[in-house]
């Protein structure tokens, strides 16, 4: 995971083969309805260490907005308050065990109920805040000051959003939507407690995450974080810094992000994110991107950048359109952005998510960056045998995944194969006589034994789960991001089996 200059200078050195497991924080076992930075998170780190893994890959950590997607967050800098460990707040004596149990949202141990979580969790956290006397904590003051660049806007954004009953900032009255000075001052003066509450949540999130990450690093586990290329339209980022985005004088977007129509969708994908004013970023020497990535490396050891192709060309859809049909391609910043990041931040580890519609210029951008790109085994088994995701086509400088959060699980994919695809897959794997449990390991072994420097396997694939454990169905809302692993699934036997394969594939 190295930029070109570093990679070429060290070609004679053997890059360490390694592997890891993809499991979102929300998917951890934990009481009260969603995975958190609880003792179960520390146990998962122990599981990773016992299994000989090097990486724990997670999904974006930001506070989720409409649709519960971690890729649509109220802030690209803030953390999700749902991940705060309530039992830690009980130890701090700002909550009681009975209060936490009364707000428990666990109806099924393997699924998150976001609607109920939204209704109950913030009221509980507000109790903790009021009992914390946080303003008397000098460390809290230091945290607020150190993060003032983004925290001040985020806390105000969430406070004003509550005043407007959760409405998008695009629907607020002009005075605060356009951030007129007197209006900003008014909300600061009228709601100091609510603003401090959101600052408190970020303080507790930061405390607990840094403690967990330190524990993981001490166990030899590195964290792969995940960031979307775009910020959400309804975010503190877009509201507080409209100059960064393609907006008119009234702060209305000119164009929004998405993907064009293809074989899978006649209408394309309308994501709705604001598009960057790349010329403005260039004139600012990419200051905002430098701040964003610097913040990421305070949270993670490696960063996977989603939709990497958007830095070469991005798809612009007229704001207000109901589909992506009328969009067009525009040029992105290209390699200049990544050269600037390396100059200003030094060598940092990045994974380029280059899936989707690929062009020669996108391939060249990935090559010029030196970052490892992604190969997904779930895309490999085209009966024609021409897929670039088949392991015999890999180069070392890539990350092989059996699947991602957007794909079917391995077993779901296998169960859905037509006769031609199944015949090709069986022949390629040479597993005609494998049992169902062995088939799972046949796929994973293929990925682990590949030439790819790094191999990441979603937890669902190690467990051999099907459609019931799929994380996300792209372009749908209401039933995604819910799956959770059971603590009884993380057995010593499974860790032992993973360790054996990790040793066999020289990834230990």
N, C-alpha and C positions, 0 to 999 in steps of 0.2 A: 504494500500500500504506500507507494513512494512516488514523488514527482520525478520527471524525466532526468533532471540533472543528477539527483541522488542515485536514481536507479542505474543510470549508465556508468556512473563513477564506481559503483559497487557490483558490477556484473560478475566479477570474479568471485564474489562472496555468495555463498548459498543462502537464499532467502529462506527463513524458517517456515516450514510447513506447519499449519495450525488449523484448528477447527473450533467451532462454537455452536451455540444453540440460540435460536430465535424464540424469545418468549416475552411478550409485552408485560410491563409492570401490572397492568390491569388484569392480566391472566394468571397472576400468581395466586396460590392458595392464600386465603386470609379471611378472618372473620369480618362480619358487617357488610358483605355484599360486593366487594371489589378488591383486587390485589392492591397492596400498599407497601410501604417501606417497613413492614412488620417483621417479626422474628421469622416468619415463613420465607421472606425474601433472603434473609441471611442463610437459612437452611438450603435455599435453592443455590446460592453461591457455593455452599459446601458440596452440594450435589455436582455442580459443574467441576469443582476441583477434584472430587473423587472420580469423575468420569474423564479426567485428563484434558479438559477443555481449556482453551485460551481466551475465548470470547463469549460474552453474553450480549447478544444483540436485542435491543428493545425498539419500540415504536416511539414517535415523538412524545415528549413529556408535557406538552403545553396544556393549558385549560381548554377543554373541549367545548364547542358551541353546538349549533344546530346539527342534528344527525349523529352526535357523539363521536365524530371522526377526529382522531388525533392530528389529522392533516388539515383540519379547519379549526384553528385555535384563536382565542381572543387576544393572544399575544405570542409573538415568536420568541420572546425572552422569558415569559413567566412560566411557572410550574403548575401542574394540576393539583388543586387542593384535595381532590379525592384520594390522592396517594399518601396523604399525611396519615401516619400510623396513630390510630385513636388510643391504643393501649399505652403508647408513649405519653400521650396527654393525660391519661389516667395516672401514670407514674408521677407526672408533674403536678397532680392534684388540681387540675383545672377542669377535669371531667370525672364522673364516677362510672364504674363498670355498669351499673344499672342504667344510666343514661345512654351509654353506648349500645347496650342490648336492646333498649327500647327503640333505638333508631336503626336497628339492624335491617338491612334490605336483602338478606339472603333467603330466597325462596327455592333456589336450586343451586347447589354448590358449584355447578359448572357454567353458570351464566350470570352476567351482570344485568341488573334491572335499573337502567339509567333513569327512567322516569321517577321512580320512587327514591332513588339516590339523590336526585336533584331536589326533591321535595323535603328530604330529611337531613341531609348531610350539612348543609350550610347553617341551618338553625343550631345544630349541635356544635359546629365549629364557632359560631358566634358566642355561645355560652363559654367555651374555652377562652376565647379572646377576652371577654368581659372579666373573667376571673384571673387573667394572667398578669394584670398590671404591667403590660408589656412596655409602656412608655418609661418605666423605671429601670428597664434593663439596658445598660450602656451598650451591650453587644447588638441589641436591636437598632439602636441609633446609628451605630457604625454600619450595619447592614443597609439601612435605608440610605445613608449618605453614599456608600460605595456603589449602590445600584440606582442612584437618582436618575441617571440618564434615561432609563426606561420605566422604573418602578413608579415614579410620580405620575406619569401619563396613564399607566395601566390602572393604578388604584383609582384615579379620577374617572377613567373610562368605565370601569365596572360600577362605580358609584352612580354615575349619571345614567348608565344603562338601567340600573335598578329603579331610578326615579321615573324612567320612561317605560316601566313594566316589561323590560327585556327587549324592547324594540331595537332594531339595527340603528346605528348612528346616522345612517342616511335618512332616517325618518324622524330624527330629533328636530326641535325648533331651530331656526336659523342661527340664533345667537350662540348656542353651545355647539351646534353642528359645525359652524364655521369658526368656532373657538375665539369669539370676540372676547377681548380682555376682561371686560366687566363681568361677563357671564362665567368665565373660568374662575375669576376671583369669588363670585357669588357661591358657586358650588363648593369651593374649598372652604369658605367661611361657614356655610350652612351644614356641611356634612363631615366634619373632621373625624368623628368616631368611625363612620362607615369607611372612609378612606384609610384610616389606620388599621381597620379590620383586614382589608385586602393586603396591606403591607405586612401585617402579622402572619397571614396565611403564607405569603411568599417567604417570610423568615423561617417559619417552621418547615416548609417544604425544603428549603435550601439546607437547613441544619440536618434534617433526616437523610436527604439524598447524599450529601457529602460524606456523612458517616457510613452509609451503606457502600458507596463507591470506594471509600478508603479501605473498607473491609474486603471488598472484592479484589482490589489491586494488591492488597497484602497477601491474598490467597493465590495470586498469579493470574487473576481474571481481569481482562480489559473489557471496558464497556464500549460497544458500538452503538452510537446514537444515530438517530434518523431525523433529517429535517426536510420538509417540503421546500421546493424551490420558491413557491409563492407564499405570501401571507394571506389570511382570510380577509374578505372584504369587510366583514363586521369584526374589526380588530382595532386594538389601541394603536397598532402600527399605522394602519391606513388613515385613521382619524387624526392622529397627532402629527403625522408626517406626510400630508398629501402631496408635497413637492416631490416625493420619491416615486410617485405613481402617475399614470396617465389619467389625470382628472382635469376637468374644466374649472373655471373660476368659482363655480358654485359647488365645487367638490363632488361633482357627479362623474363617475367613470366614463371615459371615452370608449374603451374596449376592455374586455375581460378574457380570462384564460380558458382554455379547453383543448380539445383534440378534434380533428376533422372526421367526417364520416369515413367508415372503413367497412371491412367485411363483417364486422361484429355489430356495427351500429349504423343505420341509415342516416341518423340525425347527428352523429358524432357525440362528443361529450362536452357538455357545458358546465365547467367547474365554477365559473363566476368570480374567480380571484382577480384583484386589480393587477394590471400589468405595470412593469417597471418603466420608468423614463431612463433608459440606459444612458442616454447622452448626458443627462444630469448627473447620474452616478459617476460617469467617467470624469466629468469636470470636478467632482468632489473627491477624486482619487479613490473612489469606492469606499468612503469612510463608513457608510452604514453597513456594508457587507463585512468590512473588517471588524466592526463592533459585534455584528451578529456571530461571525465565526469565532472570534475571541471568546465570546460568551459560551458558545458550544463546547469549546475545548476546556472550559472550566467545569462542564458537566460530563463530558465524554472523553474517551481516549482516542476514538476513531469516529469520523462522521460520514455517514452514508447520505449523499445528496440525491433526493428524489427528483425524477424528471430532468436528468442531466442534459438531455437533448435541447431543452429550452434555453440553454446558454448559447447554443449555436443558432437556432431559429426558434421562435415561439409563435404559437397560433393565436391570433387576435380576432375576437368575435365582437361585433358591435353590441354595446351595452343596451339591454332591453330585449334583445332577440331571445326567442324561446328555445332555439336549437343552435347547434354549432355549424349549420350548413353554410352560412354566409361569411364565415371567417376567412382569414388569409394569413400567410406566413410573413413574419418580420424578422430581421436579423437581430441576434442577441450580441452580447459583449465579446463572445469568443474567448480565446486563450488569454487575452489581456487581463481579465478579471482574476484568473488563477495565478498569473505571473505577479500581479499586484499583491494578492493575498500572501504568496510565498515571500515576497520582498519585505512585507510589513509584519508578518507573523512568524516567519521562519518555516521550516519543514513541518508540515502537519499531515497526518494520515487521513485519507479520504477514500471512499468507495463511490464510484460513478455509476448511478443507476441509469443505464443506457437502454432500457427495455422499450418496446413499442416500435413506432415507425422510425427506422434507421435510414440514414442517407450517408453518402460518402463523406460529406463535410462533418457530420456528427462523429463518424468513426475517426476522422482525422483529429477532431478536437479531443476525443478521449485519448488517442495515441499521443498527441502533443502534451497533454496534461501529465502523462505518466501514471495516472491513477489506475488501479485495477477496475475493470468493469465487471458486470454481472453475467453469469450463465445460470440458467434455470432448468433443472432436469425435467420439470413438468412441461416444458416447451419442446423437449428434445425428440419425442417419438413420432415424427412424421414418417409414414411408411415409405416415402421416397428416399429416406436416409440422407437428406440434404440439410437438415437443421444445423445451424451453427451452435446449438445448445447440446448436441451430442458430444460426449466427453472426448472423443478422438479428435475433435476440432479445437480443443482448448489450447490456449497459451498459458504459461505459468502465471503471468501477471493478471490474474482474474480471481473472482470469488465465485465459487460454485455453490448454488443453493438447490436443495431438492424442491423447494417452493418458497413463495413469499406470502405476505399477509393478503395479497389480492388474488391469489390462485386457489384452485382446488387443493385439498390435501393429496398426498401421493396416492393413498388408497381410494379416494374419491375419483381421482383421475383414472386409476387402473380399472375401477369398476365401470367407468363410463366409456371405455375404449370400444370402438367397433372392431369387427373381426380382422380387418387388414392391419389396423394399428396394433391390436393385441398380438397378432402373429409376428409382426416385426419386433415388437418389444420383447416377446418371449425369446425370439431368436437372438436378439442383441444381448439380452441378459443371460442367455443359456440357462433358463430356469423353468423349463417345461414341467419338471417334476417337483417344483417347490410348493410347500404348503403356504397358506395365506400369510402366516407370520413370517415365514422365510422370504416371501416376496417383498415385504417391507424392508427387510435387511438387504435383499439383493439390490434394490434401488439405492439405499443409503451407502452400501459398500461401493457401488459404481461411482458415486459422487466423491466419497472419501478417498478412493484409490486413484482418482483423476490427477492430472498434472497440476491442477489449480493450486496456487500457493495457499489459499484459504478455502475452507468448506464450512458452510453454515446450514444447519438442519433445524427446521421448526420443530418445536416440542411435539406437535400433533403427529408429525411423521414418525418420530421415535416411538410414539404410542400406538401407531397403526390406526389412527382414527379416520373416520370418513366425513361425510358432509356435515354431520352434527357439530364438527369442530372447526369448520371453515370460519376464518376471521372476518373477511369482507367480500361482499359481492359488489364490484364497482358499478357506479351509476344507480345504486339503489340506497334507500334509507329506511331506518326503522328496525332492522334486524341484524345489524353489523356490530363488530367490535365487542362481542359479548362473551365469547368462549373463555373458560378458565380451566386450568389444570387442577385435578384433585391431589391433595397432599399424599394420598395413598398411592398415587401413580409414580411418585418419585422414589422408587425403591432402590435399595442397595444392589439388587440383581441387575436392574436396568443400567445403573451407573457402571457396574462391572462389565456389562456387555459393550457399552459405548467405549469404555476404557480399552477393552481388547481391540476393537476396530480402530481406535485412535492410534494405538501402538502399531498395529499391523500396517496402517497407512502412513507411518512415520510422521504423525502430526502431534506427537506428545511433546 
